Amino acid sequence: MSSKPLNIFTQHSRHWRDNRYVYPVVSRRSKGLSIGINLNPDKVCNFDCIYCCVDRRSMPGRVEVNLDDLRGELESMLATVAGGSLWKEPPFDQTPEELRRLNDIAFSGDGEPTSYQKFEEVCQLAARSLEQPALKGVKLVVITNATLLHQARVQSALIFLDAHNGELWAKLDAGTESYYQLVERTAVPFQRVLDNILAAGRLRPIVIQSLFMNIHGQPPPPPEVEAYLARLSHLHSQGCRIKLVQIYTTARNTTEAYVTPLGLSQLQQIAAGVKQLGLAVDTYAGVA
């Protein structure tokens, strides 16, 4: 993968044509095309991350997810990708050849996807859409803040995904409660996130996604990075099956203007600490 910054990575709009739920993204971390499913078009989330790229200055109010419409949008998107016409449209026509591959269908969007009450039903819908030879190997990725993984309905959905090429990407952006609250701004205690990641990772291999940034021009303090690494070490030692840690930074506009991308060398220093724990790690520099 080229290290040259590409404008395509800054294009993470949840809007595609007239779609309400399904959108295409060329993702640094997927190393190819990710088809997003937005289960939170009302923009409601139990986190209010300072680095979030969702514009919540105007909220649309309660929006019901129509599963028939979602199914139709997903089928149309898969056909658009299969036919190759996606790569002829801006900004996707800027995509390098090595990234013109469908990696996954990702449950992400404008809020926490597992908060949608029919989450498992959508997982089943997405799995059925991939039941064709040409799509064998395409993943179903859950990008989650891990706050709701303890709920029975979410656990049931994850068990289904385990049998259908599913992958869990769980957010861990801090090592201490205070820094977690600074970044995520939530009523959910940090310990719940840690407990949920541990429980989920004992049942299946998971990916840890960790975003680091400058806040008011300052990188995360060394004690915070040490605490973060200690959390990873504890999770690993307690049986959490961490298949990969993604160390990355911001690539698009953020909720708070005082948030800016962390430099590559600083990201690599954090990644080196992760590697010393015996964990696989990927690093993604900012491109904005």
C-alpha positions in Angstrom: 0.0 0.0 0.0 1.4 3.4 -1.0 2.5 5.7 1.8 1.5 8.7 -0.3 -1.5 10.5 1.1 -4.6 10.0 -1.1 -7.6 12.3 -1.2 -9.8 9.2 -1.5 -9.2 8.4 2.2 -10.8 11.7 3.2 -14.0 10.8 1.4 -16.0 9.0 4.1 -19.5 10.5 3.4 -22.4 8.4 4.6 -24.4 9.7 1.6 -24.4 7.8 -1.7 -26.8 8.8 -4.5 -30.3 8.7 -2.9 -29.4 6.0 -0.4 -30.3 6.3 3.3 -28.3 3.5 4.8 -25.7 2.0 2.4 -22.5 3.9 1.3 -19.1 3.0 -0.2 -15.8 3.9 1.4 -12.2 3.2 0.4 -10.7 2.5 3.8 -7.2 2.7 5.0 -7.8 0.0 7.6 -9.7 -2.3 5.2 -7.1 -1.8 2.6 -9.8 -1.7 0.0 -13.5 -1.0 -0.5 -15.7 -1.2 2.5 -19.5 -1.0 2.0 -20.9 0.8 5.1 -24.3 0.2 6.6 -25.5 3.1 8.7 -27.9 1.9 11.3 -28.0 5.3 13.0 -29.3 7.8 10.4 -30.7 9.8 13.4 -27.0 10.5 14.4 -27.7 9.3 18.0 -24.7 7.8 19.7 -23.8 7.0 23.3 -20.3 8.5 22.7 -19.6 12.1 21.8 -16.0 11.7 20.6 -14.0 14.9 20.2 -12.5 13.4 17.0 -15.8 12.2 15.4 -16.4 13.3 11.8 -20.2 13.2 12.1 -21.8 16.6 12.0 -24.2 16.8 14.9 -24.9 20.5 14.7 -28.2 19.6 13.1 -30.0 16.4 14.2 -32.7 14.9 12.0 -34.8 13.5 14.9 -36.0 9.9 15.2 -35.4 7.9 12.0 -36.7 4.4 11.6 -34.6 2.0 9.6 -36.6 0.4 6.8 -35.0 -3.1 6.3 -36.6 -3.6 2.9 -35.0 -0.3 1.7 -31.7 -1.3 3.3 -31.8 -4.6 1.5 -32.4 -3.0 -1.8 -29.7 -0.5 -1.3 -27.2 -3.2 -0.4 -28.0 -5.4 -3.4 -27.7 -2.4 -5.7 -24.4 -1.4 -4.2 -23.0 -4.9 -4.6 -24.1 -4.9 -8.2 -22.5 -1.5 -8.8 -19.2 -2.8 -7.4 -19.4 -6.1 -9.3 -20.0 -4.3 -12.6 -17.1 -2.0 -12.0 -19.0 1.2 -12.5 -18.2 2.5 -9.0 -14.6 3.0 -10.1 -15.7 5.4 -12.9 -17.4 7.8 -10.5 -15.6 10.6 -8.5 -14.0 10.3 -6.0 -13.7 6.6 -6.5 -12.0 7.0 -9.9 -8.9 8.2 -7.9 -8.6 4.8 -6.2 -5.3 2.9 -7.0 -5.7 -0.5 -8.6 -4.5 -2.4 -5.6 -7.3 -0.9 -3.5 -10.1 -1.7 -6.0 -11.2 -4.8 -4.1 -14.2 -5.4 -1.9 -13.0 -6.2 1.5 -16.1 -6.0 3.7 -19.5 -4.9 4.6 -19.1 -2.8 7.7 -21.7 -1.9 10.3 -20.7 1.6 11.1 -22.1 5.0 10.3 -23.4 7.9 12.4 -23.6 6.2 15.8 -23.0 2.9 17.6 -24.4 0.2 15.3 -25.1 -2.4 18.0 -27.6 0.1 19.6 -30.0 -0.7 16.7 -32.5 -3.2 18.3 -32.7 -5.4 15.2 -29.0 -5.6 14.8 -28.9 -9.4 14.4 -31.6 -9.2 11.7 -29.4 -6.8 9.7 -26.4 -9.1 10.2 -28.5 -12.0 8.7 -29.6 -9.8 5.9 -26.0 -8.8 5.0 -24.9 -12.4 5.2 -27.5 -13.5 2.8 -26.4 -10.8 0.3 -23.0 -12.4 0.2 -24.2 -15.9 -0.6 -22.7 -16.0 -4.1 -19.4 -17.5 -5.2 -18.0 -14.1 -6.4 -18.4 -12.7 -2.9 -16.8 -15.6 -1.0 -14.3 -14.2 1.5 -15.9 -10.8 1.9 -16.1 -10.0 5.6 -18.9 -8.7 7.8 -17.2 -6.2 10.1 -18.7 -4.7 13.2 -17.0 -1.4 14.1 -18.0 -0.8 17.7 -17.3 1.3 20.8 -17.8 -2.0 22.8 -20.3 -0.4 25.2 -23.2 -2.8 24.4 -21.4 -6.1 23.9 -22.6 -7.4 27.2 -26.3 -7.3 26.0 -27.7 -10.7 25.1 -29.2 -9.6 21.8 -25.7 -8.2 20.7 -24.0 -11.4 21.9 -26.4 -13.5 19.8 -25.6 -11.4 16.7 -21.9 -11.8 17.2 -22.3 -15.6 17.5 -24.1 -15.5 14.2 -21.3 -13.4 12.7 -18.7 -15.9 14.0 -20.2 -18.4 11.6 -20.5 -16.0 8.7 -17.0 -14.6 8.3 -17.6 -11.9 10.8 -15.0 -9.7 12.5 -15.2 -7.5 15.5 -13.3 -4.2 15.6 -13.5 -2.8 19.1 -12.5 0.8 20.0 -9.9 1.4 22.7 -8.6 4.9 22.7 -7.3 5.4 26.2 -5.5 3.8 29.2 -7.1 5.8 32.0 -10.7 6.8 32.9 -9.8 10.5 32.8 -8.4 10.4 29.3 -11.2 8.1 28.1 -13.7 10.7 29.3 -11.7 13.5 27.7 -11.8 11.8 24.3 -15.1 9.9 24.3 -17.3 12.2 26.5 -19.7 9.5 27.6 -21.7 8.4 30.6 -20.5 4.8 30.0 -17.7 3.9 32.4 -14.4 2.9 31.0 -14.5 -0.4 32.9 -17.5 -1.5 31.0 -15.7 -1.1 27.8 -12.7 -3.0 29.1 -14.9 -5.8 30.5 -16.8 -6.1 27.3 -13.7 -6.3 25.1 -12.2 -9.0 27.3 -15.4 -11.1 27.3 -15.9 -10.7 23.5 -12.2 -11.5 22.9 -12.2 -14.6 24.9 -14.8 -16.0 22.5 -13.3 -15.0 19.2 -10.3 -13.2 17.7 -10.9 -9.5 17.6 -9.3 -6.3 16.3 -8.5 -3.4 18.6 -8.9 0.0 16.9 -7.1 2.9 18.7 -7.1 6.5 17.5 -4.5 8.9 18.9 -4.4 12.6 18.2 -3.1 15.9 19.3 -5.4 17.7 21.7 -4.8 21.5 21.8 -1.5 20.8 20.1 -0.4 18.2 22.6 0.1 14.4 21.9 -1.1 11.9 24.5 1.1 12.2 27.6 3.7 9.4 28.0 1.9 8.1 31.2 -1.3 7.8 29.2 0.4 5.8 26.5 2.0 3.5 29.2 -1.4 3.0 30.7 -2.9 2.1 27.3 -0.2 -0.4 26.7 -0.8 -1.9 30.2 -4.5 -2.3 29.3 -3.6 -4.2 26.2 -1.2 -6.4 28.1 -3.8 -7.2 30.7 -6.4 -8.0 28.1 -4.0 -10.3 26.3 -2.8 -12.0 29.5 -6.4 -12.7 30.6 -7.3 -14.5 27.4 -8.5 -11.8 25.0 -7.6 -13.0 21.5 -6.3 -9.8 19.9 -5.5 -10.7 16.3 -4.5 -7.1 15.4 -4.1 -3.6 16.9 -4.8 -0.7 14.6 -2.9 2.5 15.6 -4.2 5.4 13.6 -5.1 9.1 13.7 -7.6 11.5 12.2 -8.0 11.8 8.5 -11.0 14.1 8.1 -12.6 17.1 9.8 -13.3 16.5 13.5 -16.0 17.7 15.8 -13.6 19.8 17.8 -11.2 22.1 15.9 -8.5 21.6 18.6 -8.1 18.0 17.5 -5.3 17.5 14.9 -3.6 14.4 13.5 -0.8 12.8 15.4 2.5 12.6 13.5 3.6 9.3 11.9 6.7 9.0 14.2 4.6 9.3 17.3 2.1 6.7 16.0 5.1 4.4 15.3 6.4 4.8 18.8 3.0 3.7 20.2 2.9 0.8 17.7 6.4 -0.2 18.8 5.1 -0.5 22.3 2.3 -2.7 21.1 4.7 -4.9 19.2 6.8 -5.4 22.3 3.7 -7.0 23.9 3.8 -9.7 21.2 0.8 -8.3 19.4 0.4 -7.7 15.7 0.0 -4.0 14.8 -0.7 -1.8 11.8 -0.1 1.9 11.7 -2.1 4.4 9.7 -0.9 8.0 9.4 -3.2 11.0 8.9 -3.9 12.1 5.4 -5.7 15.3 5.9 
